[in-house]
């Protein structure tokens, strides 16, 4: 048996119906969904009786839609955590995890630095951003991590948290080999952009 609608419920239904009509008038082409409930005197909180679909301008639709292959839509921000995994020819291989904490701080962990060439040189990885190079040592050349254990060995490097006095736009790694007689060519990783910049 249906209960009669209270005076308060009738006022709410009329206000909601009036609001729905105003929305349709203000946004031509707007469609209202079916009624999802009815307000009665026994309900503590009002129940929505209509929902509204408002068409987005084309630019907002493009941002709201997921990116697809061949799409020109790009993500809003780079990831907070990313990985390095690259080589300098047959000289060295570097892999690690980068995590940004703020515009000024980041951590590099899970470091693996492999010497893949038997040429009596240490392999070196140097952390850089657009402002600074973060060197832990300078012999035989600037480095953050150094593998001097010999050919076909892999260094499991320490985890470091870096703090800059200026905002960090990106982080990249310089990878090369060196001894006191000279250095190899330097290969740089891709620039990993800071989402907090």
Secondary structure, DSSP 4 states (H G I P E B T S, - for coil): -PPPPPHHHHHHHHHHHHHHHHHHHHSTT-EEPPP-----TT-SS------EE-PPPHHHHHHHSPP-TT-----SS--SEEEEEEEETTTEEEEEEEEE-SSSEEEEEEEEEEE---SS-EEEEEEEESS-EE-SB-SSS-BSEEE-S-TTEEEEEPPEEEE-SS---EEEEEEEEEETTEE---EEPPPEE-TT-
